[in-house]
Amino acid sequence: MRRLASIRALGADARGHRRTNLSMYERLLVAIGLDAELVEAMVGDLAEEFALRATRDGRMLARVWLGLEVVRSAPHLITSVLRRGEPRVRLRLAAALLGIGLMLTAALVAVLLRDGPPSRLLANVANPADGIVINSVHAVQLEMRVLDKRNRPLASQGVQYQWISGAPITVSSQGVVTCTWDGEATVRASLGMIATDVAVLCRPVQELRASHWIDFVAGDRPRDLPFVAIGFDGLPVMQLRGAALVHDSSVAVIVGHTIRPRAVGQTMVDVNVGDRSAGMQVIVHERVRSLEGLRADQRFVAVPVRLERGDTLRWSLPKGAFWLKYLPRRKGEAPPTITLRGDAACSRGNGLRVYVIPLEEYGTYCMVRPGGATVNVGHGTFGAAVVEGSLALERVNY
């Protein structure tokens, strides 16, 4: 009887009067809009029944019953308040329900977005099945992607590496690899209980050989970047991983492994492969009908050339310093004969260095003095029936 009396006291005192020292749960129910007397009576009845069931069935089953009763009664209590409660009471109840809904939603989102344990390891490259290509001659760090079962990325710290087979490359436990010759090896990456084998392809590049410039005439099609990577054996390296960056994308853009002209002007393209790099000047020439009568702001121009056997074209050249270049229309076609006459001096460089000219192109650096000069472009009686291309002029500003 003592247990029953103490439980009944949760709702009212021994004389049946309302208590002022309500429990935290009772105060919460009253705050959201339930009548205080109803709360006291409800809690008292639930407590009494809980005590009886705990004595008869055990506290675990009694708690299960109590939870089910609370869930079953909640809709009826809420409906009663919404129907018969005062406006301010209904407003408090709505706010409480909204708060509970937001908390449940946040909890659900947190569970759904929670990262799971590591499930897969993949090489951090565009196509992991192709393996990791290394073009550097210095040590590089292997990188792996760690994913959970839902393919969500996880932190990659703690991945361990081990050489398994193939070329005897140097691999540290932290994944630092040094390629001193051409070869392929298998490296195992592991994190806890998961592991994967990765193909590491050593293709070290000792040198990048590139032209000093890439010349276009406005409207030309994209062209492969004119460079070649050379390995330790002096042969071209075909498997390359790197990047090319154009400084001014309004003049030209990189599309895959090609470069496409966009507007007349001049910019630079940087090519980086492994720990080697090369820079090339990109020039897009304006298409004009003649090299004579050019304006001062026309720095990059090109005149079309079409010569049958025995033909010759001649233009007067502007005074000052400039590069004069012939750009063939068809790959593999030799340039025509180009000669300068008059008060001019030309060379393969600007006095500071000799430039590497793209294959199949002609280029010379000229200084035309006040006496003036002309350029003659001719096609002999032998060779191709027709020679086509462009004679480009690039003015040099000092």
C-alpha positions as CSV (number, residue, x, y, z in Angstrom):
1,M,0.0,0.0,0.0
2,R,2.9,2.4,0.6
3,R,4.0,2.0,-3.1
4,L,0.5,2.7,-4.3
5,A,0.1,5.7,-2.0
6,S,3.3,7.2,-3.2
7,I,2.4,6.7,-6.8
8,R,-1.0,8.3,-6.4
9,A,0.6,11.3,-4.9
10,L,2.1,12.1,-8.3
11,G,-1.3,13.4,-9.4
12,A,-2.8,14.8,-6.1
13,D,-2.1,15.1,-2.4
14,A,-3.8,12.9,0.2
15,R,-6.7,15.3,0.5
16,G,-7.4,15.4,-3.3
17,H,-6.2,18.9,-3.7
18,R,-4.2,20.0,-6.8
19,R,-0.4,20.0,-6.2
20,T,1.7,23.0,-7.0
21,N,5.0,21.0,-7.3
22,L,4.3,19.4,-10.6
23,S,7.0,17.2,-12.2
24,M,9.0,18.4,-15.2
25,Y,6.9,16.2,-17.6
26,E,3.6,17.5,-16.1
27,R,4.8,21.1,-16.5
28,L,5.7,20.4,-20.1
29,L,2.2,19.0,-20.9
30,V,0.6,21.9,-19.2
31,A,2.8,24.4,-21.1
32,I,1.8,23.0,-24.5
33,G,-1.9,23.5,-23.7
34,L,-3.2,20.5,-21.7
35,D,-5.5,21.2,-18.8
36,A,-3.6,20.9,-15.4
37,E,-6.2,18.8,-13.7
38,L,-6.4,16.5,-16.6
39,V,-2.6,16.1,-16.6
40,E,-2.6,15.3,-12.9
41,A,-5.3,12.7,-13.2
42,M,-3.8,11.1,-16.3
43,V,-0.3,10.9,-14.8
44,G,-1.7,9.5,-11.6
45,D,-3.6,6.8,-13.4
46,L,-0.7,5.8,-15.6
47,A,1.7,5.7,-12.6
48,E,-0.7,3.5,-10.6
49,E,-1.2,1.1,-13.5
50,F,2.6,1.1,-14.2
51,A,3.3,0.1,-10.6
52,L,0.8,-2.8,-10.7
53,R,2.2,-4.1,-14.0
54,A,5.8,-3.7,-12.8
55,T,5.0,-5.9,-9.7
56,R,3.1,-8.5,-11.8
57,D,5.1,-8.6,-15.2
58,G,8.4,-6.9,-14.4
59,R,9.6,-3.4,-15.0
60,M,10.8,-4.0,-18.6
61,L,7.3,-5.1,-19.9
62,A,5.7,-2.3,-17.8
63,R,7.9,0.3,-19.6
64,V,6.8,-1.1,-23.0
65,W,3.2,-0.9,-21.9
66,L,3.7,2.7,-20.7
67,G,5.3,3.8,-24.0
68,L,2.5,2.3,-26.1
69,E,-0.1,4.0,-23.9
70,V,1.5,7.4,-24.3
71,V,1.7,7.0,-28.1
72,R,-1.9,5.8,-28.2
73,S,-3.2,8.6,-26.1
74,A,-1.3,11.4,-27.8
75,P,-3.6,11.9,-30.9
76,H,-6.7,12.1,-28.7
77,L,-5.2,14.6,-26.3
78,I,-4.0,16.8,-29.2
79,T,-7.4,16.6,-31.0
80,S,-9.1,17.6,-27.7
81,V,-6.9,20.7,-27.3
82,L,-7.3,21.8,-30.9
83,R,-11.1,21.5,-30.7
84,R,-11.9,22.9,-27.3
85,G,-8.8,24.9,-26.3
86,E,-8.5,28.6,-26.2
87,P,-6.7,30.3,-29.3
88,R,-3.5,30.9,-27.3
89,V,-3.5,27.3,-26.1
90,R,-3.9,26.0,-29.6
91,L,-1.1,28.3,-30.8
92,R,1.2,26.9,-28.1
93,L,0.4,23.4,-29.0
94,A,1.0,24.0,-32.7
95,A,4.3,25.6,-32.0
96,A,5.3,22.6,-29.8
97,L,4.3,20.1,-32.4
98,L,6.3,22.1,-35.0
99,G,9.3,22.0,-32.8
100,I,9.0,18.3,-32.2
101,G,8.6,17.8,-36.0
102,L,11.7,19.8,-36.7
103,M,13.8,17.9,-34.1
104,L,12.6,14.6,-35.6
105,T,13.4,15.7,-39.1
106,A,16.9,16.9,-38.1
107,A,17.5,13.6,-36.3
108,L,16.4,11.7,-39.5
109,V,18.6,13.8,-41.7
110,A,21.6,13.3,-39.4
111,V,21.1,9.6,-39.6
112,L,20.8,9.6,-43.4
113,L,23.8,11.8,-43.9
114,R,26.0,10.0,-41.4
115,D,29.0,8.5,-43.0
116,G,29.4,4.8,-42.7
117,P,32.6,2.8,-42.2
118,P,35.1,2.5,-45.1
119,S,34.0,0.1,-47.7
120,R,36.1,0.7,-50.8
121,L,39.5,2.1,-51.9
122,L,40.0,3.5,-55.4
123,A,42.9,5.2,-57.0
124,N,42.3,9.0,-57.1
125,V,42.5,9.2,-60.9
126,A,39.9,9.7,-63.7
127,N,39.8,6.0,-64.5
128,P,41.0,3.8,-61.7
129,A,41.0,0.7,-63.9
130,D,43.8,2.2,-66.0
131,G,46.1,2.5,-63.0
132,I,48.2,5.4,-61.8
133,V,50.6,6.9,-64.4
134,I,53.6,8.6,-63.0
135,N,55.6,10.9,-65.3
136,S,57.7,12.6,-62.5
137,V,61.4,11.7,-62.0
138,H,61.1,12.8,-58.4
139,A,59.2,11.2,-55.5
140,V,55.4,11.6,-55.7
141,Q,52.6,10.8,-53.3
142,L,50.0,8.2,-54.3
143,E,46.5,9.2,-53.6
144,M,43.5,7.0,-52.8
145,R,39.8,7.7,-52.5
146,V,38.0,6.1,-49.5
147,L,34.3,5.4,-49.9
148,D,31.6,4.0,-47.7
149,K,28.9,1.6,-48.9
150,R,26.9,4.5,-50.3
151,N,29.9,5.7,-52.3
152,R,30.3,8.8,-50.1
153,P,33.9,10.0,-49.7
154,L,35.6,9.6,-46.4
155,A,38.9,10.9,-45.0
156,S,41.9,9.1,-46.6
157,Q,44.3,9.4,-43.7
158,G,45.8,6.1,-42.5
159,V,46.0,4.3,-45.9
160,Q,49.0,2.0,-46.0
161,Y,50.9,0.9,-49.1
162,Q,53.0,-2.1,-50.0
163,W,54.8,-3.2,-53.2
164,I,53.4,-6.5,-54.4
165,S,54.9,-7.4,-57.8
166,G,56.3,-6.1,-61.1
167,A,59.0,-3.5,-61.5
168,P,61.1,-3.0,-58.3
169,I,60.0,0.6,-57.7
170,T,60.5,2.2,-54.3
171,V,57.2,2.5,-52.4
172,S,57.0,3.7,-48.8
173,S,54.3,2.6,-46.3
174,Q,52.8,6.0,-46.7
175,G,52.6,5.7,-50.5
176,V,55.6,7.8,-51.6
177,V,56.8,6.4,-55.0
178,T,60.0,7.1,-56.9
179,C,60.2,6.2,-60.6
180,T,63.8,6.0,-61.9
181,W,63.0,4.0,-65.0
182,D,60.2,2.8,-67.2
183,G,58.2,-0.1,-65.7
184,E,54.9,-1.3,-64.2
185,A,54.3,-2.5,-60.7
186,T,51.4,-3.6,-58.5
187,V,51.0,-1.8,-55.2
188,R,48.5,-2.8,-52.5
189,A,46.6,0.0,-50.6
190,S,44.9,-1.0,-47.4
191,L,42.9,0.7,-44.6
192,G,41.9,-1.6,-41.8
193,M,40.2,-4.7,-43.2
194,I,39.7,-3.4,-46.7
195,A,42.4,-3.5,-49.4
196,T,42.8,-3.1,-53.2
197,D,45.6,-3.6,-55.7
198,V,46.6,-0.7,-57.9
199,A,48.7,-0.8,-61.1
200,V,51.4,1.9,-61.0
201,L,52.9,2.7,-64.4
202,C,56.2,4.5,-64.2
203,R,56.7,6.6,-67.3
204,P,59.2,9.2,-66.2
205,V,59.6,12.3,-68.5
206,Q,63.1,13.8,-68.6
207,E,62.4,16.5,-71.1
208,L,59.5,18.4,-72.8
209,R,60.4,19.5,-76.3
210,A,58.1,22.2,-77.6
211,S,57.9,24.9,-80.2
212,H,58.3,28.4,-79.1
213,W,55.0,29.4,-80.6
214,I,51.7,28.2,-82.1
215,D,50.4,30.3,-85.0
216,F,46.8,30.4,-86.1
217,V,44.9,32.4,-88.7
218,A,41.4,33.5,-87.4
219,G,38.9,30.7,-88.2
220,D,41.5,27.9,-88.2
221,R,40.5,24.5,-86.8
222,P,41.8,23.2,-83.4
223,R,45.4,21.8,-83.5
224,D,47.3,19.3,-81.4
225,L,49.6,21.0,-78.9
226,P,53.1,20.9,-80.6
227,F,55.2,19.2,-77.9
228,V,56.8,15.8,-77.3
229,A,57.7,14.2,-74.0
230,I,61.1,12.4,-73.9
231,G,62.0,9.6,-71.5
232,F,65.4,8.5,-70.1
233,D,65.9,6.3,-73.2
234,G,65.6,9.3,-75.5
235,L,62.3,8.0,-77.0
236,P,58.9,9.7,-76.8
237,V,56.7,8.9,-73.8
238,M,53.2,8.1,-74.9
239,Q,51.3,7.7,-71.6
240,L,51.1,11.2,-70.1
241,R,49.3,12.8,-67.2
242,G,49.5,16.5,-66.9
243,A,47.7,19.8,-67.6
244,A,47.8,22.6,-70.1
245,L,46.7,26.2,-69.2
246,V,46.0,29.1,-71.5
247,H,46.7,32.5,-69.9
248,D,44.1,34.4,-71.9
249,S,41.0,32.2,-72.8
250,S,39.6,35.0,-74.9
251,V,42.4,34.4,-77.5
252,A,42.5,30.6,-77.4
253,V,41.2,27.6,-75.3
254,I,42.3,24.1,-74.6
255,V,40.0,21.3,-75.8
256,G,41.2,17.9,-74.7
257,H,44.8,17.7,-76.0
258,T,44.2,20.3,-78.7
259,I,44.2,24.1,-78.7
260,R,41.5,26.2,-80.5
261,P,41.8,29.8,-81.6
262,R,39.0,32.2,-80.5
263,A,40.1,35.8,-81.4
264,V,42.9,37.8,-82.9
265,G,45.6,38.3,-80.3
266,Q,48.5,36.9,-78.3
267,T,48.7,34.7,-75.2
268,M,50.7,31.9,-73.6
269,V,50.0,28.2,-73.0
270,D,51.8,26.3,-70.2
271,V,52.2,22.6,-70.5
272,N,53.0,20.6,-67.3
273,V,53.8,16.9,-67.3
274,G,55.2,15.3,-64.2
275,D,57.8,17.7,-62.9
276,R,58.6,19.1,-66.4
277,S,57.1,22.1,-68.1
278,A,57.1,24.1,-71.3
279,G,55.7,27.4,-72.4
280,M,54.5,28.3,-75.9
281,Q,53.4,31.6,-77.3
282,V,50.0,31.4,-79.0
283,I,49.3,33.9,-81.8
284,V,46.0,34.3,-83.7
285,H,46.5,36.4,-86.9
286,E,43.9,38.5,-88.5
287,R,43.2,37.5,-92.1
288,V,44.0,40.4,-94.5
289,R,44.3,40.7,-98.3
290,S,47.7,42.4,-98.3
291,L,50.7,43.2,-96.1
292,E,50.7,46.8,-97.5
293,G,48.9,49.7,-95.9
294,L,48.6,48.1,-92.4
295,R,47.4,50.2,-89.5
296,A,49.6,50.7,-86.5
297,D,47.3,48.6,-84.3
298,Q,47.4,45.6,-86.7
299,R,50.1,43.6,-85.0
300,F,49.1,40.1,-86.0
301,V,48.1,39.7,-89.7
302,A,48.2,36.9,-92.3
303,V,47.7,37.1,-96.1
304,P,46.5,34.0,-98.0
305,V,49.0,32.5,-100.4
306,R,48.1,30.3,-103.4
307,L,50.8,29.5,-105.9
308,E,50.9,27.3,-109.0
309,R,54.2,26.2,-110.5
310,G,56.2,29.3,-111.6
311,D,54.0,31.8,-109.7
312,T,55.5,34.6,-107.5
313,L,53.8,37.0,-105.1
314,R,55.4,40.2,-103.8
315,W,54.5,42.7,-101.0
316,S,56.1,45.7,-99.5
317,L,56.9,45.3,-95.8
318,P,56.2,47.7,-93.0
319,K,59.2,49.4,-91.3
320,G,60.3,48.1,-87.9
321,A,60.9,44.7,-86.3
322,F,58.7,41.7,-86.9
323,W,58.5,38.0,-87.4
324,L,57.7,36.8,-90.9
325,K,56.2,33.3,-91.0
326,Y,54.8,30.9,-93.6
327,L,52.0,28.7,-92.4
328,P,51.1,25.7,-94.7
329,R,47.5,24.9,-95.3
330,R,48.1,21.2,-95.6
331,K,50.2,19.2,-93.2
332,G,53.4,17.9,-94.6
333,E,53.6,20.4,-97.4
334,A,56.9,22.2,-97.9
335,P,56.9,26.1,-97.8
336,P,57.5,28.0,-101.0
337,T,60.7,30.0,-101.6
338,I,60.7,33.2,-99.5
339,T,63.2,36.0,-100.1
340,L,63.6,39.6,-98.9
341,R,65.0,42.4,-100.9
342,G,65.9,45.9,-99.7
343,D,67.1,47.6,-96.6
344,A,66.4,44.8,-94.2
345,A,68.3,42.3,-92.0
346,C,66.8,38.9,-91.0
347,S,67.9,36.0,-88.8
348,R,66.6,32.9,-87.0
349,G,66.5,34.8,-83.7
350,N,66.1,38.2,-82.2
351,G,69.7,38.5,-81.1
352,L,68.9,36.9,-77.6
353,R,68.2,33.3,-78.7
354,V,67.4,31.1,-81.6
355,Y,63.7,30.0,-81.6
356,V,62.4,26.5,-82.2
357,I,60.0,26.8,-85.2
358,P,57.1,24.4,-85.6
359,L,57.7,21.6,-88.1
360,E,56.5,22.5,-91.7
361,E,56.6,26.2,-90.9
362,Y,59.0,29.0,-92.0
363,G,60.0,31.8,-89.7
364,T,62.6,34.6,-89.7
365,Y,63.1,37.7,-87.5
366,C,63.5,40.8,-89.6
367,M,64.4,44.5,-89.1
368,V,63.3,46.7,-91.9
369,R,65.1,50.0,-91.9
370,P,63.9,53.4,-93.4
371,G,65.0,52.4,-96.9
372,G,62.1,49.8,-97.0
373,A,62.0,46.2,-98.2
374,T,59.8,43.8,-100.1
375,V,59.2,40.1,-99.7
376,N,58.9,37.6,-102.6
377,V,57.1,34.3,-102.3
378,G,57.6,32.0,-105.2
379,H,56.9,28.4,-106.3
380,G,59.3,26.7,-108.6
381,T,58.7,24.5,-111.6
382,F,58.9,21.3,-109.6
383,G,57.1,19.9,-106.6
384,A,53.3,20.1,-105.9
385,A,51.1,21.5,-108.5
386,V,49.7,24.1,-106.1
387,V,51.1,25.5,-102.8
388,E,48.6,27.0,-100.4
389,G,49.1,28.6,-97.0
390,S,49.4,32.0,-95.3
391,L,52.2,34.5,-95.0
392,A,52.0,35.8,-91.4
393,L,53.5,38.9,-90.0
394,E,53.9,39.5,-86.2
395,R,55.1,43.0,-85.2
396,V,57.4,43.2,-82.2
397,N,56.9,46.0,-79.7
398,Y,59.8,47.3,-77.8
